[in-house]
């Protein structure tokens, strides 16, 4: 089935998913088409088409049960080109890409490739005039109204704006695809993300058995040295709390 917009496609997909018609076996959305596979023994094409015509093309169901945060190194070769095409500075482009939630509209092209759209709009980006023969896995890119992440190295014509270390497709996972239709995606700047170290809870003297203080003092000395990067036997760190 061909529809006039992505919004109509997703609205019909949501409606048919919520209230499926008899005989439908599979529904696969794309940008402006909806593939409906049905069993001819249970219904006819004419009957099914008539029933589908009664479904809403405007009302979207609540989506986004899956939320995924994706760290991105914004070092893509096409960042300056895309910024110029959109009429903004490079830093403004990076900021906008992180400010809004991206919704996975549908998947395709390759296993694990998710087509994401932002409710904010304003992302119409033309593809490259000459496609690249090889785009590395994890490349974050823009094309048309979509943002996508290449799950594996492959040719492509999307504009590259960054790179993520997360695997979009991994057969060792129970669900190989990281992003599924309906998921909500938040992009963050990997360069600004920080790592934290959780230390053991503080042990109060009154909670220790008699004679344990000296043992814990030595242990604390070694832990402090390890955290500070000192080798055993080196200078110790002492702090009063």
C-alpha positions, 0 to 999 in steps of 0.5 A, a space after each residue: 500500500 502506498 501512502 502520502 507521508 510517513 505520518 500516515 504510514 505509521 498511523 495506519 501501521 499503529 491502527 492495524 497493529 492495535 486492531 488487526 484484520 482477519 487474515 493479516 499475517 505480517 505488516 511491514 512499514 517503510 517511509 511511505 508504503 505499508 506491506 501487508 501480507 495476508 492469507 488468501 484462504 481467510 480473506 480476499 484482497 478486495 475484502 481486506 482493502 475495504 476493511 483497511 480503508 476504514 482505519 485511521 490515517 491520522 491517529 498515532 498510538 502511544 509508542 516508545 516503550 523502549 528507550 535507548 541512549 547512544 553515545 556518539 563521537 561527533 567526528 563525521 566527515 560530512 559535518 561541515 557539509 550538513 551544517 552548511 546545507 541546514 544553514 547552521 554552525 557545526 556545533 549547533 548541528 551537534 547540539 540539535 542532534 542531541 536535544 530532541 528525541 528520535 523515534 524509530 519509525 521502521 527498520 530495513 536496508 540491512 539487519 539492524 538498520 533503524 530509520 529514526 525521525 525527530 518530531 522537531 523536524 527540520 532535518 531534510 538532508 540530501 544524500 551525497 551525490 557520490 555514494 561511498 563504497 565503504 562506510 564503517 559500522 557504527 557510523 551515525 548519518 543523516 539522509 532525508 528526514 532520517 537519522 540512521 546508524 550503519 550496523 555493519 560496513 557497507 556502501 552508502 550515500 548518507 551524510 556521516 556526522 559521527 560514530 558510535 561504539 554500540 553494536 546495532 546488530 549482534 547475534 549473541 543477544 537475545 534480540 539481535 537488533 538494538 533498535 526496534 520500531 517504536 523505540 525512543 533514542 537519545 543521542 549524547 556526546 561521547 566526548 563529554 560522557 564521564 566514567 564513575 567509580 563506585 567505592 565501598 560504603 564507609 565503615 564506622 568504628 563502632 560497627 567493627 569487632 575488637 581488633 579489626 581496626 588495624 586490619 582495616 587500616 592496612 586494607 584502606 591504605 592499599 585501596 587508597 594507593 590503588 585508586 591513586 595509581 600507586 604501586 604497593 610499597 609506594 607512598 601512601 595516601 591518608 585522609 581525615 573524614 
